């Protein structure tokens, strides 16, 4: 798959490299605690996406990616 400086594409979509790294570290810290302390209610008033680092297209012609988590952008060369 095509890879650029700030994002990578795994075949299912574009992801922010930095946020993926940070989310991975957070998950490692969460799993350091017992399961009893990690699990909570199944429903939330403030639902969040499972893929927080999945990038979106900033423009209609799909040239610029933006990370919704950290806000960084990068232009994708489609050549």
FENVEN-V734760 format. One record per backbone hydrogen bond with DSSP energy under -1.0 kcal/mol. CO is the residue of the C=O (numbers start at 1). NH is the residue of the N-H. If there is no record, write none. Layout:
BEGIN
co = <CO;CO>
nh = <NH;NH>
END
This chain:
BEGIN
co = <2;6;7;8;13;14;15;16;17;18;19;20;21;22;23;24;25;26;27;29;30;34;34;35;51;53;56;59;63;64;65;66;67;72;74>
nh = <9;17;4;15;10;55;8;20;21;22;23;24;25;26;27;28;29;30;31;32;33;37;38;39;54;16;66;62;76;58;74;56;71;67;65>
END
